[in-house]
Amino acid sequence: MLWYQEPRRVEEALAADVRRTLTGLFAEAPGCLQARVAEPVLPGWITDAELEVYVGTFERTGFGGGLSYYRNLDRNWLGAREHDHRITQPAMFVTGENDLVRRFQTSDALAESYTDLRANAVIPGAAHWVQQQRPEEINSLLLSFLLELD
């Protein structure tokens, strides 16, 4: 996340070989730094055709949009908690059981910032790319959440 703070340099590095970057990020490997896998292999939950959609999109738009999340940490829910702000909109939190991000971005911490946390789900066996790994479960959770909104 710290490396992501360097504008232009990071975007250029990631864009140098978009397919390699994304394959590395999606590769099944222990730990959160999956992009460092020497010879990444796509996991079974993403097809070559799906990868091509991502590659085409990132080649067209670049990585700046996604990197902005990491460059804006002081304004998202982590920063809100730090500055004693409360987010009052109805919210849902979904994560994969094996997502290493859960070590520092816990659902319990969310409850400190969100006053209307209506759903909190941990998907067994899923990791960081939970929406790609388990789309049916995610869609079901989203629909349930949206249907209960006033």
C-alpha positions, 0 to 999 in steps of 0.5 A: 500500500505504501508503494501505491502512494507514488503517482505515475511511477506505480501506474507506469510499472503496473501498466508495463505488462498489464496481463502479467500484473493482473495474472500475478494479482489473481495468482494463487499464492500464499500471502497478500503480495500475490503479484510477486509470484515468479510464474503466476498461474490463473486460479480456477475461478477466473477464465482466460476470457475474463482475464482479457476483459480486465486486461483490455479495461486496464490497458484502456483506463490505467490503474489510477482509479483503483490506486486512488483507494489506497491514496485516499485512506485518510478519507475512507472508513479507516480515516473516519474511525481515526477522526471519530466520524460516523458513516450513517448510510446503510452498509454491508461488509463482505470478505473472504475467510482467507483474505489476509486484509482481514488482519487489519481491516476487521468487521469489528472495526467497521462497527466503530465507524458505521452506525447502520452496518446491516450485513456482515458476511465472511465467505468460507474458503474465499480470499481477497477476490471474493466477488470473482471467486464466489459471484453467486453468493455475493450477488445473493448477499447484495440482493438481500441487502438491497431488498431490505433497504427502505 
